[in-house]
Amino acid sequence: MTLAATELGLTAGTWNIDPAHSEVTFAIRHLMTKVRGSFTDFSGAVEVADDLAKSTATAEIKLASIDTRNADRDAHVRAADVLDVEQHPTMTFATTGVRAEGGDYKLDGTLTIKGVAQPVTLDLDFHGVGQDPWGGTRAGFSATATINRKDWGIEFNVPLGGDKALLGDKVDITLEIQAVQAA
């Protein structure tokens, strides 16, 4: 079944991600709780097609912009044994398809970290379209996924005895995106 962009109030064309009103966050188990963090420097765009299944999205995230609210931890995560931001300064995402599944949307794409490209499916929520106070038109989206960091060669860990380790393998990703329709 084809879903027309106009059924959701979207107009075909370019919608640029507004980083001032968007968030790229993550959570990973650290010891016995989860540590949350964000990336503060990112950009991207959504190319809406009349047939939503043909729409695309791209994003680039500067890995050095990681913020876990702990400067020492952030410095270690930027280092060669974790993200290696000197050799791999960006993480990218590019869609390979958008699909409706029941009443939900799935955003299929390729996530590249440290030069390793792997498929990822994001659960996508569309929050609607509206006018902003500055004369622009905005669309809101939320997206979530859980990935295994080892699939991208991020192997660093510290054994804590028995089968316990400092870090979990699963990373929960949450995106809160406002996109502004290009003029």
Disulfide bonds with the S-S distance in Angstrom:
none
